[in-house]
Amino acid sequence: MKMIASAFNRAEEFILCFALLEMSVLAFVQVVMRYVFGTSLTWGEEVLRYQICFIAFFGADIGLRYGAHIKTEVINLFLPDRLKPLMNAFVFMAVFAFSSAIVYFGMTLVLKVAASGQLTAATRIPKFWIYLPMPIGGFFMAVRSASYVVREVRKFCSKADLQLSPS
């Protein structure tokens, strides 16, 4: 299972790195074309906006993995060591609830836009593809936060067992 998670993590980081690289190249080309040649790609700005959304929703999962999101660190400073895993589990349950809401409402939006048949202005691709990273990124965050809840509860249980066992 750890091997699958590791492969998924590497793939996720590779895709996001590639997306950032592609975005940087496209932005550079847009600037050069606009200020040197006096024209620009008609679809460039639209694709850049969509890439920002893609990176934000998929990058949120990587931020969760590295602990880069805001959390209740101040409360952990005052808690005894054995209760810290419970507080962390509570935080990850809140992240799971939020991520699940993103999945639900994001999927609702994707289905409504798909049913309407809307196309993007410059690239003329179905607009539901633009909204699809929202529920997918939310799903990845929900799965990761659920696994972190399990990890923190196991930590708490193992610390509780250590304290209950006779010395």
N, CA, C and O atoms as a DFTB+ gen file, in Angstrom:
668 C
 N C O
     1  1       0.821      -1.200       0.000
     2  2       0.000       0.000       0.000
     3  2       0.863       1.261       0.000
     4  3       0.547       2.247      -0.666
     5  1       1.975       1.210       0.772
     6  2       2.865       2.368       0.819
     7  2       3.507       2.624      -0.539
     8  3       3.765       3.772      -0.902
     9  1       3.763       1.556      -1.287
    10  2       4.368       1.699      -2.606
    11  2       3.396       2.398      -3.564
    12  3       3.802       3.229      -4.376
    13  1       2.111       2.051      -3.458
    14  2       1.098       2.692      -4.306
    15  2       0.980       4.166      -3.942
    16  3       0.920       5.022      -4.825
    17  1       0.947       4.466      -2.638
    18  2       0.854       5.856      -2.197
    19  2       2.067       6.659      -2.642
    20  3       1.941       7.810      -3.060
    21  1       3.238       6.048      -2.550
    22  2       4.467       6.727      -2.971
    23  2       4.446       7.005      -4.475
    24  3       4.827       8.091      -4.913
    25  1       4.005       6.034      -5.254
    26  2       3.914       6.222      -6.705
    27  2       2.898       7.306      -7.046
    28  3       3.126       8.118      -7.942
    29  1       1.772       7.317      -6.328
    30  2       0.758       8.345      -6.552
    31  2       1.316       9.727      -6.207
    32  3       1.095      10.689      -6.943
    33  1       2.037       9.824      -5.088
    34  2       2.623      11.105      -4.678
    35  2       3.608      11.619      -5.722
    36  3       3.602      12.803      -6.061
    37  1       4.450      10.730      -6.228
    38  2       5.414      11.132      -7.252
    39  2       4.704      11.570      -8.530
    40  3       5.090      12.563      -9.148
    41  1       3.669      10.833      -8.927
    42  2       2.923      11.195     -10.136
    43  2       2.239      12.547      -9.963
    44  3       2.235      13.374     -10.875
    45  1       1.667      12.761      -8.794
    46  2       0.990      14.019      -8.509
    47  2       1.975      15.194      -8.589
    48  3       1.670      16.224      -9.191
    49  1       3.132      15.036      -7.992
    50  2       4.137      16.093      -8.032
    51  2       4.669      16.305      -9.447
    52  3       4.900      17.446      -9.848
    53  1       4.866      15.239     -10.205
    54  2       5.336      15.366     -11.578
    55  2       4.322      16.133     -12.423
    56  3       4.696      17.030     -13.178
    57  1       3.045      15.787     -12.300
    58  2       2.004      16.463     -13.084
    59  2       1.946      17.946     -12.735
    60  3       1.827      18.792     -13.621
    61  1       2.029      18.259     -11.449
    62  2       1.976      19.662     -11.060
    63  2       3.229      20.424     -11.487
    64  3       3.137      21.581     -11.897
    65  1       4.377      19.797     -11.396
    66  2       5.611      20.441     -11.864
    67  2       5.537      20.711     -13.365
    68  3       5.926      21.781     -13.833
    69  1       5.038      19.737     -14.108
    70  2       4.882      19.918     -15.549
    71  2       3.899      21.045     -15.847
    72  3       4.138      21.856     -16.742
    73  1       2.799      21.101     -15.106
    74  2       1.801      22.154     -15.312
    75  2       2.395      23.529     -15.005
    76  3       2.132      24.489     -15.729
    77  1       3.187      23.633     -13.949
    78  2       3.838      24.905     -13.624
    79  2       4.844      25.302     -14.695
    80  3       4.929      26.470     -15.072
    81  1       5.604      24.328     -15.183
    82  2       6.566      24.606     -16.241
    83  2       5.852      25.075     -17.505
    84  3       6.248      26.062     -18.125
    85  1       4.807      24.364     -17.874
    86  2       4.034      24.728     -19.064
    87  2       3.445      26.114     -18.905
    88  3       3.436      26.900     -19.853
    89  1       2.955      26.419     -17.717
    90  2       2.368      27.726     -17.456
    91  2       3.415      28.833     -17.574
    92  3       3.145      29.893     -18.138
    93  1       4.605      28.582     -17.042
    94  2       5.683      29.578     -17.113
    95  2       6.102      29.834     -18.552
    96  3       6.302      30.981     -18.951
    97  1       6.233      28.779     -19.319
    98  2       6.623      28.919     -20.726
    99  2       5.547      29.688     -21.489
   100  3       5.863      30.591     -22.263
   101  1       4.296      29.339     -21.277
   102  2       3.204      30.009     -21.976
   103  2       3.130      31.486     -21.590
   104  3       2.920      32.336     -22.455
   105  1       3.297      31.801     -20.315
   106  2       3.278      33.202     -19.886
   107  2       4.441      33.972     -20.506
   108  3       4.272      35.113     -20.937
   109  1       5.627      33.349     -20.552
   110  2       6.788      33.988     -21.168
   111  2       6.530      34.258     -22.648
   112  3       6.805      35.352     -23.141
   113  1       6.004      33.266     -23.350
   114  2       5.703      33.431     -24.778
   115  2       4.680      34.542     -24.972
   116  3       4.808      35.343     -25.898
   117  1       3.670      34.600     -24.115
   118  2       2.652      35.652     -24.212
   119  2       3.285      37.031     -24.069
   120  3       2.986      37.937     -24.847
   121  1       4.160      37.193     -23.075
   122  2       4.800      38.490     -22.845
   123  2       5.684      38.871     -24.026
   124  3       5.630      40.005     -24.502
   125  1       6.492      37.935     -24.499
   126  2       7.376      38.219     -25.643
   127  2       6.551      38.582     -26.868
   128  3       6.845      39.565     -27.549
   129  1       5.538      37.809     -27.145
   130  2       4.720      38.093     -28.334
   131  2       4.013      39.444     -28.223
   132  3       3.915      40.178     -29.207
   133  1       3.527      39.767     -27.043
   134  2       2.785      41.017     -26.880
   135  2       3.706      42.230     -26.989
   136  3       3.361      43.198     -27.667
   137  1       4.875      42.199     -26.333
   138  2       5.720      43.390     -26.286
   139  2       6.779      43.446     -27.386
   140  3       7.293      44.524     -27.685
   141  1       7.110      42.325     -27.985
   142  2       8.098      42.340     -29.064
   143  2       7.408      42.362     -30.426
   144  3       7.783      43.136     -31.307
   145  1       6.406      41.514     -30.591
   146  2       5.749      41.388     -31.891
   147  2       4.432      42.148     -31.992
   148  3       3.865      42.249     -33.080
   149  1       3.937      42.684     -30.884
   150  2       2.706      43.470     -30.922
   151  2       1.437      42.645     -31.066
   152  3       0.379      43.200     -31.362
   153  1       1.516      41.344     -30.865
   154  2       0.351      40.472     -30.932
   155  2       0.503      39.387     -29.869
   156  3       1.562      39.264     -29.254
   157  1      -0.528      38.619     -29.657
   158  2      -0.416      37.527     -28.682
   159  2      -1.288      36.366     -29.119
   160  3      -2.104      36.480     -30.034
   161  1      -1.096      35.252     -28.442
   162  2      -1.922      34.078     -28.719
   163  2      -3.343      34.366     -28.246
   164  3      -3.537      34.862     -27.136
   165  1      -4.324      34.062     -29.066
   166  2      -5.709      34.370     -28.693
   167  2      -6.197      33.500     -27.539
   168  3      -7.098      33.893     -26.799
   169  1      -5.613      32.342     -27.389
   170  2      -6.066      31.393     -26.370
   171  2      -5.160      31.357     -25.149
   172  3      -5.473      30.670     -24.177
   173  1      -4.054      32.075     -25.175
   174  2      -3.043      31.977     -24.128
   175  2      -3.540      32.368     -22.738
   176  3      -3.348      31.620     -21.780
   177  1      -4.165      33.514     -22.623
   178  2      -4.628      33.967     -21.307
   179  2      -5.700      33.048     -20.735
   180  3      -5.736      32.799     -19.530
   181  1      -6.559      32.554     -21.591
   182  2      -7.607      31.642     -21.127
   183  2      -6.998      30.355     -20.573
   184  3      -7.408      29.878     -19.515
   185  1      -6.037      29.804     -21.274
   186  2      -5.387      28.574     -20.821
   187  2      -4.644      28.826     -19.513
   188  3      -4.662      27.973     -18.625
   189  1      -3.992      29.976     -19.376
   190  2      -3.287      30.306     -18.130
   191  2      -4.250      30.378     -16.948
   192  3      -3.934      29.884     -15.865
   193  1      -5.408      30.980     -17.140
   194  2      -6.412      31.046     -16.062
   195  2      -6.858      29.647     -15.650
   196  3      -6.999      29.365     -14.460
   197  1      -7.075      28.784     -16.612
   198  2      -7.520      27.429     -16.305
   199  2      -6.416      26.631     -15.617
   200  3      -6.687      25.805     -14.745
   201  1      -5.162      26.885     -16.019
   202  2      -4.035      26.213     -15.374
   203  2      -3.915      26.615     -13.906
   204  3      -3.590      25.783     -13.059
   205  1      -4.175      27.884     -13.603
   206  2      -4.113      28.346     -12.213
   207  2      -5.129      27.579     -11.367
   208  3      -4.819      27.160     -10.251
   209  1      -6.334      27.395     -11.891
   210  2      -7.358      26.635     -11.157
   211  2      -6.927      25.186     -10.974
   212  3      -7.070      24.627      -9.887
   213  1      -6.408      24.587     -12.017
   214  2      -5.938      23.199     -11.959
   215  2      -4.868      23.047     -10.888
   216  3      -4.935      22.139     -10.060
   217  1      -3.890      23.930     -10.905
   218  2      -2.789      23.857      -9.952
   219  2      -3.276      24.097      -8.528
   220  3      -2.795      23.455      -7.594
   221  1      -4.213      25.005      -8.356
   222  2      -4.727      25.293      -7.008
   223  2      -5.426      24.081      -6.408
   224  3      -5.165      23.732      -5.257
   225  1      -6.301      23.438      -7.156
   226  2      -7.062      22.323      -6.593
   227  2      -6.228      21.059      -6.435
   228  3      -6.416      20.311      -5.475
   229  1      -5.319      20.815      -7.355
   230  2      -4.470      19.645      -7.206
   231  2      -3.332      19.902      -6.226
   232  3      -2.898      18.994      -5.517
   233  1      -2.852      21.139      -6.190
   234  2      -1.774      21.493      -5.271
   235  2      -2.218      21.504      -3.819
   236  3      -1.387      21.356      -2.923
   237  1      -3.509      21.675      -3.566
   238  2      -4.010      21.674      -2.189
   239  2      -3.752      20.324      -1.521
   240  3      -3.491      20.264      -0.320
   241  1      -3.823      19.262      -2.284
   242  2      -3.550      17.932      -1.730
   243  2      -2.079      17.795      -1.351
   244  3      -1.755      17.208      -0.319
   245  1      -1.197      18.330      -2.173
   246  2       0.231      18.287      -1.835
   247  2       0.491      19.137      -0.596
   248  3       1.298      18.764       0.255
   249  1      -0.184      20.269      -0.493
   250  2      -0.057      21.102       0.704
   251  2      -0.501      20.363       1.948
   252  3       0.099      20.526       3.011
   253  1      -1.534      19.558       1.835
   254  2      -2.003      18.753       2.967
   255  2      -0.948      17.717       3.353
   256  3      -0.706      17.477       4.535
   257  1      -0.328      17.112       2.353
   258  2       0.687      16.096       2.626
   259  2       1.890      16.689       3.362
   260  3       2.452      16.050       4.252
   261  1       2.280      17.896       2.994
   262  2       3.443      18.520       3.625
   263  2       3.092      19.354       4.862
   264  3       3.974      19.950       5.479
   265  1       1.816      19.394       5.221
   266  2       1.409      20.157       6.396
   267  2       1.495      21.659       6.186
   268  3       1.752      22.399       7.137
   269  1       1.288      22.122       4.969
   270  2       1.432      23.535       4.646
   271  2       0.154      24.338       4.875
   272  3       0.179      25.564       4.764
   273  1      -0.943      23.693       5.187
   274  2      -2.197      24.408       5.415
   275  2      -2.259      24.942       6.845
   276  3      -1.556      24.468       7.737
   277  1      -3.104      25.923       7.033
   278  2      -3.297      26.502       8.360
   279  2      -3.906      25.448       9.267
   280  3      -4.827      24.735       8.868
   281  1      -3.393      25.350      10.485
   282  2      -3.985      24.419      11.438
   283  2      -3.878      25.000      12.844
   284  3      -3.349      26.095      13.036
   285  1      -4.373      24.276      13.797
   286  2      -4.480      24.768      15.173
   287  2      -3.217      24.467      15.960
   288  3      -3.252      23.721      16.939
   289  1      -2.129      25.032      15.544
   290  2      -0.846      24.782      16.189
   291  2      -0.810      25.368      17.595
   292  3      -0.163      24.806      18.479
   293  1      -1.487      26.477      17.812
   294  2      -1.478      27.122      19.127
   295  2      -2.122      26.220      20.174
   296  3      -1.631      26.117      21.298
   297  1      -3.206      25.574      19.808
   298  2      -3.881      24.678      20.759
   299  2      -2.966      23.507      21.105
   300  3      -2.915      23.077      22.258
   301  1      -2.244      22.990      20.112
   302  2      -1.325      21.871      20.373
   303  2      -0.212      22.240      21.344
   304  3       0.316      21.370      22.036
   305  1       0.146      23.506      21.406
   306  2       1.201      23.929      22.338
   307  2       0.775      23.745      23.794
   308  3       1.615      23.514      24.663
   309  1      -0.516      23.847      24.057
   310  2      -1.013      23.762      25.424
   311  2      -1.567      22.392      25.795
   312  3      -1.881      22.144      26.960
   313  1      -1.687      21.512      24.826
   314  2      -2.216      20.173      25.096
   315  2      -1.111      19.246      25.587
   316  3       0.046      19.393      25.193
   317  1      -1.463      18.290      26.447
   318  2      -0.482      17.256      26.797
   319  2      -0.164      16.418      25.550
   320  3      -0.997      16.287      24.653
   321  1       1.029      15.863      25.506
   322  2       1.485      15.116      24.321
   323  2       0.532      14.001      23.915
   324  3       0.341      13.752      22.725
   325  1      -0.066      13.331      24.889
   326  2      -0.916      12.199      24.532
   327  2      -2.231      12.633      23.887
   328  3      -2.875      11.820      23.223
   329  1      -2.658      13.916      24.064
   330  2      -3.902      14.395      23.461
   331  2      -3.694      15.071      22.097
   332  3      -4.662      15.332      21.383
   333  1      -2.461      15.348      21.742
   334  2      -2.190      16.015      20.462
   335  2      -2.692      15.215      19.259
   336  3      -3.233      15.809      18.326
   337  1      -2.531      13.886      19.248
   338  2      -3.086      13.141      18.108
   339  2      -4.606      13.286      17.975
   340  3      -5.128      13.278      16.860
   341  1      -5.318      13.418      19.095
   342  2      -6.774      13.615      19.024
   343  2      -7.114      14.959      18.395
   344  3      -8.036      15.057      17.584
   345  1      -6.373      15.986      18.767
   346  2      -6.604      17.306      18.172
   347  2      -6.295      17.270      16.685
   348  3      -7.043      17.825      15.879
   349  1      -5.196      16.620      16.317
   350  2      -4.854      16.498      14.900
   351  2      -5.926      15.712      14.140
   352  3      -6.270      16.056      13.009
   353  1      -6.451      14.658      14.766
   354  2      -7.516      13.876      14.126
   355  2      -8.751      14.744      13.905
   356  3      -9.400      14.649      12.863
   357  1      -9.075      15.588      14.879
   358  2     -10.218      16.499      14.738
   359  2     -10.001      17.458      13.569
   360  3     -10.915      17.695      12.779
   361  1      -8.791      18.006      13.459
   362  2      -8.476      18.923      12.359
   363  2      -8.616      18.201      11.023
   364  3      -9.193      18.746      10.082
   365  1      -8.099      16.989      10.934
   366  2      -8.188      16.245       9.672
   367  2      -9.629      15.832       9.366
   368  3      -9.995      15.696       8.199
   369  1     -10.452      15.630      10.403
   370  2     -11.880      15.360      10.156
   371  2     -12.557      16.598       9.571
   372  3     -13.417      16.484       8.698
   373  1     -12.169      17.778      10.050
   374  2     -12.716      19.017       9.493
   375  2     -12.281      19.182       8.032
   376  3     -13.075      19.593       7.187
   377  1     -11.025      18.863       7.744
   378  2     -10.533      18.921       6.364
   379  2     -11.296      17.923       5.499
   380  3     -11.652      18.223       4.360
   381  1     -11.544      16.743       6.044
   382  2     -12.310      15.731       5.310
   383  2     -13.720      16.245       5.001
   384  3     -14.211      16.074       3.885
   385  1     -14.366      16.868       5.979
   386  2     -15.719      17.401       5.758
   387  2     -15.698      18.489       4.686
   388  3     -16.551      18.506       3.798
   389  1     -14.725      19.393       4.769
   390  2     -14.611      20.464       3.778
   391  2     -14.326      19.890       2.386
   392  3     -14.929      20.312       1.400
   393  1     -13.412      18.934       2.314
   394  2     -13.071      18.316       1.032
   395  2     -14.266      17.572       0.440
   396  3     -14.489      17.601      -0.770
   397  1     -15.026      16.909       1.299
   398  2     -16.227      16.208       0.829
   399  2     -17.245      17.191       0.268
   400  3     -17.915      16.897      -0.723
   401  1     -17.363      18.356       0.898
   402  2     -18.267      19.391       0.380
   403  2     -17.780      19.882      -0.982
   404  3     -18.585      20.104      -1.887
   405  1     -16.470      20.051      -1.129
   406  2     -15.924      20.454      -2.431
   407  2     -16.250      19.405      -3.491
   408  3     -16.619      19.749      -4.614
   409  1     -16.116      18.133      -3.138
   410  2     -16.428      17.063      -4.087
   411  2     -17.904      17.118      -4.472
   412  3     -18.241      17.067      -5.655
   413  1     -18.776      17.221      -3.483
   414  2     -20.218      17.206      -3.755
   415  2     -20.641      18.403      -4.617
   416  3     -21.258      18.238      -5.669
   417  1     -20.297      19.600      -4.153
   418  2     -20.728      20.790      -4.888
   419  2     -19.971      20.950      -6.205
   420  3     -20.528      21.448      -7.184
   421  1     -18.720      20.535      -6.234
   422  2     -17.964      20.582      -7.483
   423  2     -18.540      19.641      -8.523
   424  3     -18.646      19.995      -9.697
   425  1     -18.912      18.440      -8.094
   426  2     -19.506      17.485      -9.032
   427  2     -20.873      17.964      -9.514
   428  3     -21.230      17.776     -10.677
   429  1     -21.633      18.583      -8.615
   430  2     -22.923      19.162      -9.008
   431  2     -22.716      20.221     -10.089
   432  3     -23.449      20.263     -11.077
   433  1     -21.716      21.072      -9.893
   434  2     -21.411      22.111     -10.874
   435  2     -20.966      21.504     -12.200
   436  3     -21.419      21.929     -13.263
   437  1     -20.093      20.524     -12.140
   438  2     -19.597      19.870     -13.364
   439  2     -20.761      19.266     -14.154
   440  3     -20.831      19.417     -15.374
   441  1     -21.665      18.586     -13.463
   442  2     -22.796      17.954     -14.156
   443  2     -23.739      18.990     -14.762
   444  3     -24.255      18.786     -15.861
   445  1     -23.969      20.095     -14.061
   446  2     -24.840      21.149     -14.611
   447  2     -24.217      21.795     -15.841
   448  3     -24.896      22.035     -16.839
   449  1     -22.919      22.074     -15.762
   450  2     -22.245      22.705     -16.898
   451  2     -22.171      21.730     -18.070
   452  3     -22.324      22.136     -19.222
   453  1     -21.940      20.458     -17.788
   454  2     -21.902      19.459     -18.864
   455  2     -23.252      19.355     -19.552
   456  3     -23.325      19.227     -20.774
   457  1     -24.322      19.410     -18.766
   458  2     -25.670      19.318     -19.348
   459  2     -26.000      20.541     -20.198
   460  3     -26.772      20.446     -21.152
   461  1     -25.415      21.690     -19.853
   462  2     -25.715      22.916     -20.608
   463  2     -24.983      22.965     -21.942
   464  3     -25.393      23.694     -22.845
   465  1     -23.908      22.199     -22.075
   466  2     -23.168      22.177     -23.334
   467  2     -22.314      23.404     -23.592
   468  3     -21.954      23.669     -24.739
   469  1     -21.981      24.161     -22.551
   470  2     -21.183      25.375     -22.722
   471  2     -19.777      25.047     -23.202
   472  3     -19.204      24.018     -22.844
   473  1     -19.232      25.945     -24.021
   474  2     -17.857      25.830     -24.505
   475  2     -17.065      27.040     -24.037
   476  3     -17.630      28.111     -23.814
   477  1     -15.763      26.870     -23.890
   478  2     -14.923      28.003     -23.518
   479  2     -14.804      28.950     -24.705
   480  3     -14.988      28.547     -25.853
   481  1     -14.492      30.218     -24.416
   482  2     -14.523      31.249     -25.452
   483  2     -13.445      31.054     -26.521
   484  3     -13.757      31.038     -27.712
   485  1     -12.204      30.908     -26.119
   486  2     -11.110      30.880     -27.102
   487  2     -10.753      29.470     -27.562
   488  3     -10.521      29.250     -28.751
   489  1     -10.708      28.523     -26.646
   490  2     -10.256      27.175     -27.012
   491  2     -11.388      26.278     -27.503
   492  3     -11.140      25.250     -28.135
   493  1     -12.619      26.662     -27.216
   494  2     -13.815      25.932     -27.668
   495  2     -13.869      24.488     -27.150
   496  3     -14.385      23.604     -27.834
   497  1     -13.340      24.250     -25.952
   498  2     -13.470      22.923     -25.344
   499  2     -14.667      22.963     -24.395
   500  3     -15.019      24.032     -23.896
   501  1     -15.297      21.814     -24.140
   502  2     -16.436      21.801     -23.216
   503  2     -16.027      22.352     -21.847
   504  3     -15.008      21.954     -21.283
   505  1     -16.833      23.264     -21.333
   506  2     -16.478      23.990     -20.116
   507  2     -16.444      23.100     -18.871
   508  3     -15.794      23.453     -17.886
   509  1     -17.124      21.966     -18.895
   510  2     -17.109      21.119     -17.705
   511  2     -15.703      20.600     -17.415
   512  3     -15.391      20.294     -16.265
   513  1     -14.848      20.496     -18.436
   514  2     -13.467      20.059     -18.211
   515  2     -12.721      21.058     -17.338
   516  3     -11.813      20.684     -16.595
   517  1     -13.100      22.314     -17.427
   518  2     -12.441      23.365     -16.648
   519  2     -12.791      23.230     -15.166
   520  3     -11.964      23.516     -14.300
   521  1     -14.015      22.794     -14.879
   522  2     -14.465      22.664     -13.490
   523  2     -14.136      21.302     -12.879
   524  3     -14.269      21.126     -11.668
   525  1     -13.720      20.358     -13.678
   526  2     -13.453      18.999     -13.200
   527  2     -12.327      18.897     -12.160
   528  3     -12.417      18.042     -11.279
   529  1     -11.284      19.717     -12.216
   530  2     -10.257      19.623     -11.164
   531  2     -10.791      19.887      -9.751
   532  3     -10.202      19.426      -8.774
   533  1     -11.893      20.619      -9.638
   534  2     -12.452      20.916      -8.320
   535  2     -12.883      19.636      -7.585
   536  3     -12.387      19.395      -6.484
   537  1     -13.768      18.814      -8.131
   538  2     -14.136      17.601      -7.398
   539  2     -13.011      16.563      -7.338
   540  3     -12.925      15.812      -6.366
   541  1     -12.157      16.509      -8.348
   542  2     -11.062      15.534      -8.318
   543  2     -10.054      15.911      -7.240
   544  3      -9.642      15.059      -6.454
   545  1      -9.657      17.173      -7.195
   546  2      -8.739      17.631      -6.153
   547  2      -9.339      17.478      -4.768
   548  3      -8.643      17.105      -3.824
   549  1     -10.638      17.767      -4.638
   550  2     -11.325      17.574      -3.363
   551  2     -11.349      16.115      -2.949
   552  3     -11.207      15.795      -1.769
   553  1     -11.528      15.233      -3.915
   554  2     -11.519      13.798      -3.620
   555  2     -10.156      13.358      -3.098
   556  3     -10.069      12.630      -2.109
   557  1      -9.091      13.803      -3.767
   558  2      -7.743      13.445      -3.309
   559  2      -7.496      13.956      -1.890
   560  3      -6.913      13.253      -1.065
   561  1      -7.945      15.190      -1.610
   562  2      -7.776      15.730      -0.255
   563  2      -8.599      14.948       0.758
   564  3      -8.142      14.715       1.877
   565  1      -9.804      14.541       0.381
   566  2     -10.656      13.782       1.300
   567  2     -10.027      12.433       1.629
   568  3     -10.025      12.010       2.785
   569  1      -9.500      11.767       0.625
   570  2      -8.857      10.466       0.858
   571  2      -7.632      10.630       1.747
   572  3      -7.439       9.865       2.692
   573  1      -6.807      11.626       1.445
   574  2      -5.596      11.837       2.244
   575  2      -5.945      12.233       3.682
   576  3      -5.324      11.741       4.624
   577  1      -6.925      13.109       3.860
   578  2      -7.287      13.522       5.222
   579  2      -7.911      12.367       5.995
   580  3      -7.696      12.259       7.202
   581  1      -8.676      11.503       5.336
   582  2      -9.238      10.332       6.021
   583  2      -8.124       9.399       6.482
   584  3      -8.183       8.844       7.579
   585  1      -7.101       9.229       5.631
   586  2      -5.984       8.377       6.048
   587  2      -5.221       9.009       7.207
   588  3      -4.707       8.295       8.068
   589  1      -5.143      10.322       7.238
   590  2      -4.472      11.004       8.345
   591  2      -5.278      10.898       9.638
   592  3      -4.704      10.808      10.723
   593  1      -6.609      10.910       9.525
   594  2      -7.448      10.703      10.719
   595  2      -7.141       9.337      11.318
   596  3      -6.943       9.212      12.526
   597  1      -7.103       8.315      10.467
   598  2      -6.803       6.954      10.934
   599  2      -5.421       6.910      11.573
   600  3      -5.247       6.298      12.627
   601  1      -4.440       7.549      10.949
   602  2      -3.076       7.565      11.493
   603  2      -3.033       8.220      12.871
   604  3      -2.381       7.707      13.781
   605  1      -3.721       9.347      13.028
   606  2      -3.703      10.069      14.309
   607  2      -4.455       9.300      15.396
   608  3      -4.038       9.303      16.555
   609  1      -5.547       8.649      15.036
   610  2      -6.285       7.845      16.020
   611  2      -5.429       6.662      16.466
   612  3      -5.415       6.311      17.646
   613  1      -4.712       6.047      15.519
   614  2      -3.804       4.952      15.892
   615  2      -2.697       5.439      16.825
   616  3      -2.332       4.748      17.776
   617  1      -2.169       6.623      16.550
   618  2      -1.151       7.199      17.441
   619  2      -1.709       7.375      18.838
   620  3      -1.058       7.032      19.825
   621  1      -2.934       7.918      18.921
   622  2      -3.548       8.145      20.222
   623  2      -3.765       6.822      20.949
   624  3      -3.480       6.707      22.141
   625  1      -4.267       5.831      20.229
   626  2      -4.527       4.526      20.850
   627  2      -3.232       3.866      21.324
   628  3      -3.203       3.247      22.387
   629  1      -2.167       3.997      20.540
   630  2      -0.911       3.382      20.965
   631  2      -0.319       4.115      22.180
   632  3       0.301       3.483      23.036
   633  1      -0.502       5.428      22.260
   634  2      -0.021       6.172      23.433
   635  2      -0.871       5.831      24.658
   636  3      -0.357       5.744      25.773
   637  1      -2.176       5.639      24.441
   638  2      -3.047       5.295      25.555
   639  2      -2.692       3.900      26.066
   640  3      -2.704       3.663      27.274
   641  1      -2.375       2.969      25.149
   642  2      -1.978       1.614      25.551
   643  2      -0.675       1.643      26.356
   644  3      -0.527       0.912      27.335
   645  1       0.262       2.491      25.936
   646  2       1.529       2.585      26.647
   647  2       1.340       3.090      28.077
   648  3       2.022       2.655      29.005
   649  1       0.391       4.025      28.228
   650  2       0.174       4.574      29.557
   651  2      -0.610       3.627      30.459
   652  3      -0.474       3.681      31.681
   653  1      -1.434       2.757      29.864
   654  2      -2.221       1.829      30.653
   655  2      -1.456       0.570      31.052
   656  3      -1.778      -0.080      32.047
   657  1      -0.442       0.239      30.259
   658  2       0.292      -1.002      30.552
   659  2       1.172      -0.815      31.795
   660  3       1.748       0.255      31.991
   661  1       1.275      -1.854      32.631
   662  2       2.089      -1.729      33.835
   663  2       3.568      -1.641      33.498
   664  3       4.035      -2.274      32.551
   665  1       4.285      -0.870      34.258
   666  2       5.718      -0.681      34.002
   667  2       6.535      -1.664      34.793
   668  3       7.763      -1.657      34.708
